[in-house]
């Protein structure tokens, strides 16, 4: 019998695509739907699911890295979740995907707008830097998460991948990935289209303004009047509008944040990312412009 595979994230590394377009299509695994797992794993009465028919159990949820609804809470949940996973799945293989921290922040901001946010990217990043949000940059010190899981599950049972490798050549990456874990899936039948496509720059700006007219379930925002039909017809159908050339190109980090903010983030993660290079043999982070 195969050991369970637990893909813990990070968010913004294609996790929705993995759940909807990949793991759910593999023939020889029992894939546990994410929404049935995260809220229960740390409860005292939690009973670990068993794999049926001697097939490998696969669990996947990006918030298993320790942040829920972008609430970091000084990393308390990260430790609790890691130890709970060890308790219930002691022989598990842990999979972690990383992403350039600046690109992560860009993608996270776009997600914030899609969910009804109204603050500008500069304002949001300033709030993060000043500690005015529940989410902090410490969450993206990847070496600390890797070290935690290696200390609990052992180095041989923790496998780390770069989102950029997956994104740049998805078919080759998934072909190799499937072989490594003996996943039975027909590669030619996979839908490789992104599930959460990055918003075009002008569409993102337009949606942010329209969000002033919906309350939505989003903290740290402003709204004038709650007209949910506006949100339903724009934000929830963004894929349609995203194809219109009038909305321009996809935003880059330099389009969203001030130069001094980018410099701050680069300085903040430099030591952490050097640890990734030194201790985890992740030399490719240099190729993908991780802060160093």
DAUR-V934228 format. One record per pair of residues at least 24 apart in sequence whose C-alpha atoms are under 7 Angstrom apart, sorted by the first residue. I is the first residue (numbers start at 1). GAP is how many residues later the second one is. Records with the same first field share a line. If there is no record, write none. Layout:
BEGIN
I = GAP, GAP
END
This chain:
BEGIN
1 = 53, 54
2 = 54
3 = 53, 88, 89, 90
4 = 52, 53, 54, 88, 89
5 = 52, 53, 54, 87, 88, 89
6 = 52, 53, 54, 86, 87, 88, 89
7 = 52, 53, 54, 87, 88, 89
8 = 52, 53, 54, 55, 56, 57, 87, 88
9 = 52, 53, 54, 55, 56, 87, 88
10 = 52, 55, 86, 87, 88
11 = 51, 52
12 = 92, 95, 96
13 = 84, 85, 86, 150
15 = 47
16 = 179
17 = 177, 178
21 = 169, 170
25 = 160
26 = 157, 158, 159
27 = 157, 158
28 = 27, 155, 156
29 = 26, 27, 28, 29
30 = 25, 26, 27, 28
31 = 26, 27, 28
32 = 26, 27
34 = 26, 27
41 = 43
42 = 39, 42
48 = 40
70 = 65
71 = 63, 64
72 = 62, 63, 64, 67
73 = 61
82 = 67
86 = 67
93 = 64, 65
94 = 63, 64, 65
95 = 63, 64, 65
96 = 63, 64, 65
97 = 63, 64, 65, 66
98 = 63, 64, 65
99 = 63, 64, 65
100 = 190
101 = 39, 189
102 = 151
103 = 150
106 = 147
110 = 89
113 = 91, 94, 95
114 = 121
115 = 103
116 = 95, 100, 102
117 = 91, 94, 101, 104
118 = 90, 91, 93, 94, 103, 104
119 = 102
121 = 135, 136
122 = 134, 135, 136
141 = 128, 131
143 = 129, 132, 133
198 = 52
199 = 43, 51
200 = 42, 47, 48, 49, 50, 51
201 = 46, 47, 48, 49, 50
202 = 45, 46
203 = 39, 44
207 = 28
266 = 25, 26
END
